[in-house]
Amino acid sequence: MNNPEYEARIEDVKRRAHGRWTDILGSLGVGEHILKKRNQPCPLCGGTDRFQYTDKFGEGNYHCRACGAGGGFKLLQAVTGLDFNTALKEVERVVGTSRSVPHVASPEPSAERMKALAKRLWEEATPVTPGDEVDRYLSRRRLALAHYPKVLRLHPALGYYEKDPTSGKSRKVAEYAAMLACIQGADGHAVTLHRTYLKDGRKANVSEAKKVLSSGINGASVRLFEPEHELAIAEGIETAMAVHLATGKPVWAGLNAGNLEKLWLPDSVQSICIYADNDAQADFDGQMFAFALARRLKKQEHQSGPRQVRVLLPKTPGTDWADVWLAKAEHASRIP
């Protein structure tokens, strides 16, 4: 038998959650790797690459080639094992309620907690200098600079957390030095941080050595070098630095293929080169999203004015421009 009050409560929570599901799911224990919008095993039925989280309609949407499509509640239940009523209460706790019945909300919104945490971590970090752990890591990849961008910092001992398989709660398992990168939105303000955990001049040997502090960056980027009329775009931070060293161009890093398509760029930039990853051995994500960005930029010319937009790909499948730069640098070092 239908309960009108309960149905109204569900609709109210869905309305408040609309467009916020990526952050909601992340705050309630759905792993960042699930929300990366890439093909992967399905949390509901397994497989290898049948599932993709898309949030296409702002409802936490996903699609699985085996078990079909679903939304945020179904995904949250599948990953956490919660029943629907408990899942509803958890989402309601995050998004708040307009109902008049008593309701205990979290002390502050999850997004605000993430911003406060990002601010604290950034203030604990220091600018990158020659010889420190970030410089050692980048030097090993032939990406050393005399002066590093201000949006990169070294955190001396950043906690690394893993989810306990029994309780489902995250727990700190180690501390590592880390390269922090400030991710900026369209207004230039910091949205969140990207973290690269390091040990002995290399990425730390952990399951997720690279992590964004919170999901849902939605077109924000790591602005390594400020542009004037020209700007290069790459996916990863290291790839962007390799492009800068190879070309001298100012570069921004979009961080992942899915975000590349959404990237915000200033109208003042009239020449844009998108240095895509060659994902021909995988699902062509690098190429697809790079060309999607190029297409969007051309369609926006009525707003920005005429633009020159190019997409460049490495010749070898499975490589990015950081691989190309490293190979070139190592070859040059072997020439007597």
N, C-alpha and C positions, 0 to 999 in steps of 0.2 A: 504494500500500500504506500502510495506516495505521501511524503511529508512536505507540505508547501513551505514551511518555515526552513526546513533543512535544505530544500532545493534553492530557496532564495539565498541562503547562506553560501551555498556552492557558487551560485552565479555572481554574488558579490565578491568572493575571493578571486574568481576567474577574471573578473573585470579589473580588480586591483593588480593582479599579477600580469596582465597583458603587457607584452613588450619588456618584461623584466625577468623572464624565466631563466635565462642563462645565469644571471647573478643569483637568483633564488636557488636553482639546482646546485650551483657551486657552494653556496653557503650551507646547504643541507646535506652535504656529503657526497654529491655526485662528482666523481673525479674529473679533473681538468681535461684529461686525455679523452674522455667520452664526449666532451663539449667542443672539441676542436674542429668539428665539421669536416672530418675526413672519414673515409670508409674504414671500418674496423669491425671486430666481432660484435655481435648483438648482445647487449646485457640480458635480453630476455631469452633468446634461443641459441646463442652461440655463433658458430660459423667462423669465418676468417675476415671477410670484408663486406658483409651483406648489409651492415648497418651504417647510417649516417645521421647525425644530429644536425638539423638545419635551422630550427627556429624560424622557418619560412614565414609563418603568419603571426609571429609574436606569441605563440601559445606553447613554446617549448617543443615544437614539432620535430619529429624524427621519422625516418622511413627505413624499414627493413625489407629486403627482397623476399624473405621467408615468412615473417609473421605480420607484415603490413605496416601501416602507419599508426602513429600515436602522438600523444601530447605530454606535457610536463608532468601531470599527475601519474600517468602510467609509467613513465620513465623513472620518476622518483621512487615509486613503489617497487619497480623491478630491481633497481640498484640497491636500495636500502632494506627491502623486505618489509616495509611498513604496510599495514592495511590502509584502505582508502580513508577511513575516518581519522586515523592518526596522521596520515599524509596531509589531509585537509587542515588539521590543527597546526601542523608545522609550517605550512605555507601561509596560513592565516597569521601565525606568530610573526613571520617576516614582513608581510605586506600590510598588516593592520586590518581593522574592520570598521565598517560604518554602522554596525548593529548596536543597539542600545544596551545589550546585555553586557555584564562585566567581562572585561577581557584584559589579560595580562600580556602586554607587549614586551618585546625585547628592549633593553635600555636605550638603544639607538639603532637606526637602520643599519643593515649589514654594509651597505655601500659607504656609510660614514665611518664605520669601524675600520673598513679596509683603507680608507683615505688616511685615517689617523695612524694606522699601522705603517702605511707607506711613508708617511711623513717622519715617523720615528726612525724607521730603518735608514731612510735617506740621511737623516741628521747624524746617525751613528757612523755612517760611511765617510770616506775621505776621497778627495780628488785622486785620480790615477797618476802615479809618478813612476819614472824609470826604476826598474828593479823590484817593484812590488808584485804581488801575486797576479794581478790583472795584466800588468805589463809582461810578465813572464809567459802567461798564457797566450797573449796576442803575439808576442815575439816568436814563440814556437810555431805559430801559424803564419809567420812572416807579415804580420799586420801591425808591427810596432810603429808608433808615431812619436815625434819629438814632443808634441803637445797634444794631449788627448781631449776630445770633446767634453764640455762641462756636464753633458747629460749622462756620462759614464762615471761611476764611482766604485771604490773598493770597500766592501764590508769585511772587517777582519774575521768575524766568527758568526756566521748566519746559521740559525737553526734549520736543520733539514728534517721534515716531518713525513712520516708514512702512516697510512691508515691501518689500524689494527684489524685483522680479518675477523676477529671474534666480536669485538664491541662496535666496530665501524667508526671509532673515534680516531682522530689523528694524534700521533704522539711523536715527540722529538726523539730521533734516533742518533743524531750526530750534529756536529757543528763544522762548517767549512768556510773558508774564505769565499767570497762571491763577488762577481761583477754585477753591479746593479745598473740598470738602464732606465732612465726616466721616460715614461710614455706620456706624450702630450696630446690633448684633444684639440679640436678646431680653435678653441679660444686661447690656446697656448698654455693653459693650466695643466698641471700634472693630473693624470687620470689614475695611474697605478705604476707599478714597477715590474720590470722583467729581471729575473735572477738567473745567473749562470753560476752553479756551484763548482768550485775549483779545488784541486789538490795537486801540489808539486808541479805547477805550471801546466796542468791539463784539466779537462773537465773531470769532475769527481766521478768515481765509478759507482753511480747510483742509478736507479731506474728512471728518474726524471731529473737529469742534471740541469735542464733548462725549464723554468716555470714562470708564468705570469702570476703575479700576486693575486689578482682577481680576474675572473673572466668577463667577457662582454666589453672588449676595448673598442669595438664598433667604429672603425675608421681612424682611430688614434695611431700614432707612430712614434718611433724614436728618431728625433730630429738631430742627427749627428752633426750636420753642417747646414747653416742657414743659407737659403738660396736667394738669388736676385731674379734674373729672368730665366735661369736654367736650373733644372733639378733632375737628379737620377733617383730611381726607386729600386730597392731590392727587398727580398723577403727577410732574410736573417741579418742580424747585426754584423756578424763577421763578413758576410757576403757584401753588405753595404760598405764596410771599411775597405774590402778588397777592390771594389769598384772605384772608390775614392782614390786609392793609391795608384790604380791603373790609369785613371782618366783625369784626376784632379777635380772632378765635378763634386759639388755639394750633393750629399746623399741622405735620404731618409730610409729607415727600415720599417717595413709593414708587419714584421714578426711572423706571420703565417699566411699561407696562400689565400685562405678565405677572407682574411682582413684586407688583403691587397685590393680586392675589388671595391671595398668601401672607403678606401683611403681618402681623407680630406686633404686637398692641396690648395694653396692660395691662388686666387685669380691672377696675381701678378706674374706667376710663372708661365712662360709662353713656350718653353722648350723642355720636353719631358722624355727621358729615356728610361724605360722599364727593363731592368736586368732580371729576367725571369730565371727560375730554376728549370733545368731540363728533367722533367719527371716522366720521360717516355717509357721508362722501365716500370713505372707504377701506374697511376691513374691519370696522368697528364694534368694534375691539379695546378702545378706551377705555370704551365702554358695557358691553361684555361682562364685562371683568375687574372693573369697578367693581361691577356687580351680583353677580358671583361673590363678591366680598369681602363685600358686604352679606348675601348668603345665608349665607355661612359664619359671620359674626358672629351672626346670628339663631339658627343651629343650635347655637351654642356657649353659648346663654343658660343652659343647665343648669349650666355651669361659672362663667360670669361674672355671672349674674343678669340680670334684664330690662334690655334696652338699647333706646334709640331710635336707629334707623339710617335715614338718608336718603341718596339719591343725587340729585345735582343736575347738570344738563347745560346748557351754553350753548345758546341757541336756534339759532345759526347753524352749519350743518355745516362741519366743517373748522377749528373754533376751539376754544380752551381758555379757562380763566378768566383767564389772563394777557392774552390778546387782548381780552377783555371789559373788564378793568381799564384797559388802555392806551387803548382807544377812549374810555372814560368820562373818563379823566384828560385826554386831548387835547381832548375836547369842552369840558370845564370850563375849560381854559386859554384857549379861544377866546371864551368869554363875556365881554363887556366889563364 
